[in-house]
Amino acid sequence: MLVPAIVILLGTRQMSRAFFLAIGLFVVFLGVQTLGVQRFVLKTRDPAPPGNVAIGESQPGPNKVLEPPPWAPWSLMATGAIVSLYAVTLPTVRK
């Protein structure tokens, strides 16, 4: 009964290594993207008022503008690098 619990635990450790590496790389890439972009403009769509437009259509709404602060790209890249290094330094499981 103890052996299946150990096998499940060891499989989870290997999966957590891949999970942390994926999250770390995603955050690094998000930081690099934020470094190259000054602002993000998101288009929003509001539902059309009843009776004005055909069914299923929507009117363009106001755009939402996100301007990342100057420290955001560097902190995202640093956090992603630390998480990726943590994932690399996790001990490997050998069967």
Phi, psi and omega in degrees: 000332179283330183296313179299326179295322178292319179297317179296318180296318180293321177296324178292323181296318179293322179291325179292330177296313178295323179296312180295323178295318179295317179295317179298315179293323177298316181292323176298313180295325176295321177294320178295319178296318180293330178293326183270354184240134179277323178206152177252129178249118181255125176277135177246151178238121176265146177297144181289146175294146184296135175093341183273324187231160179300158182294136176092348179271158178225150180271143175294133180262188179290144178282144177257127183251126176248120177247110181290142177294160184296337181274347186297314182299318183290321179289325176295316180293321179293317179296317178296322178294319180294317179294321178294318177295323176298318180295324180289326184275355175297141181294142178279151180255122179250136181259000000 
